[in-house]
Amino acid sequence: MPGWISLALIVAALLLAGAPASAGAGTLVRYDKSGGLAGLHIEVAVSTTGSVRVDDDRQHAPRRKTLSARRLSALRRALRAARFSTLRRRYESKAQIADGFVETVRYAGRSVTVKTEGRPPARLRKVLALLDALAG
């Protein structure tokens, strides 16, 4: 075997060995929450395998966790039940709220934003509650 092929195989093996277990997993859902009196900003990404990354501007490093199969299944059911393709893109409040929150969920190629008192349907509120709990 020529030397360059051996070297290429060794490099490839080293790269694969150092890759995280979820490297092949795609993103299932993303959630962003910002606002409030303190100017909070949190981002949550859940992979299709249940790996969770939470970036919170109050923390120095991202937090990572893995959902149990049961919690991942419940999240998937809630996301399907929300029927994202039928949701409005924005749920605004009728009044200006100075210290309110803005929550955005990105799922299945669609983004939905809800502001405090925006009155989203219950099926979306369930998704927001599950994702907010992960951010917590």
N, C-alpha and C positions, 0 to 999 in steps of 0.2 A: 504494500500500500504506500503510495507516495506520501512524503512527509507532511505536505500541506493538508492532505485529507485527514491524516491522523490528528494534526493540530486543530483542524476545524471540528472534528468530532469531540475532542477534549474540551474545547471552548464551549460547544453546544451543551455538553453534559454538565459542565460547571454552571452555566447559566440556568439550566433547568433545575439543578439541585438547589440553587439559591432562590428560586421563584417561590412565592407564597402559594399555599395550597389552593387558594381561591383565584389564582391567576387566570384560569380559564373561565371563571364565573363572570357573567354579565351583571349589570345593575338591574335589580328588580324595581326599585323605587327610590326616589330622592325626596327629601323633605327639608325645607328651609323655614326657619322662624326668626323673625327680627322685630325689633321695636321695644315697646314698654318704656317705663320711666328710666331704666338704666341703659337703654340702647343695646339690648341683648341681640346676639346673632349666633344662631346654631344651625349647622348643616348635618343632616343624617343621610347616609347612603347605605342601603341594604342590598346585598348581592343576591343572586338567584339561589345561592347555596346557604344563605342565612348569616353570612358575615356582615357585621354592622360596624360602620365607622362613624363616630360622632366628633365633629369639629365644633368646638365651643370657644368663642373668643375670650372667655374667662379662664380657659385652661391653656397651659403651655403646649401640650401635645395632644394629638387626637386620642380619643378613647376607642377601644376596640372590644367587641364582644361577639358572641355567636348565639343566634337564636336556637332554641330547641326546635326539634321537628314540629312539635305541637304549636309553638308560637309562630313559626314560619308559615305553617299551614293556615292558621287563623288569619294572619296578615294577608296571605294570598286570597283567601275566601272574601275578606272584607274589601280588598282591591277589586276583585271581580264583581262583587255585589254593588259596588259604587257606580258601576257602569260609566266609566270615565268619558266615553264617547258621547254620552247624553248630558254631561254636566256643562254648565256655563264656564267660560274661561275665568271669570272674576265674580266674586261675591263681595260687593262693596257695602259699607254701612251707609245709612241715609244721612247720618250726622258725622261731622268731623270729630275724631277722637284723638286727642294729642298724644296720649300715652298708650295707644292701642297696639296690637300685634298684627303682623302680616305673615300668613302661613302660605307656602307654596308647595304643592305636591306635583312631582313629575312621574308619570307612569304611562307605559305603553305609548310613548310618543306624544303624550298630551300633558299640558301644564295647566293646573287650576290654582288660582290664588284666592285666598279668603282673608278678608280684613275683619277685625273685631266688630261684632254685631252685624256681620255680613249675611247671616242666615242661610248657610248652605243646607242642603237636604240632610236628613239623618244618616243616610247611607254614606255620605262624605264625612260627616262629623265623626262617625265611628273610625274611619281611616285616620283622620286627624288625631283622634285620641290615642290610637295605637302608636302612631309615629311620635307624638309628643311624649308618650311614656318612654319610648326608646331614647329620646333626646335627654330625658330627665336625669 
